[in-house]
């Protein structure tokens, strides 16, 4: 479990660094990027704790609090649970659930 947490932390840090680079071209502030990275990390953490959702089969993106979920899961239950978990994270205002069922 420590390896998973370390992986999540490293991913978040990498996303933050890349976000700062992107700030120069999109007109968004660093704070905007950090908020979205925090939302993505929060959702990923919820997925890691959930027995129904496989955290590695779903891609998460957030833009100004609007989250898009893509990927594939084994059941409708997992798809719905992923959306429910995403909505439970502070700062999420909308979830676009494009997850496919295998």
Secondary structure, 3 states (H helix, E strand, C coil): CHHHHHHHHHHHHHHHHHHHHHHHHHCCCHHHHHHHHHHHHHHHHHHHHCCCCCCCCEEEEEECCEEEEEEEECCHHHHHHHHHHHHCCCCCCEEEEEEEEC
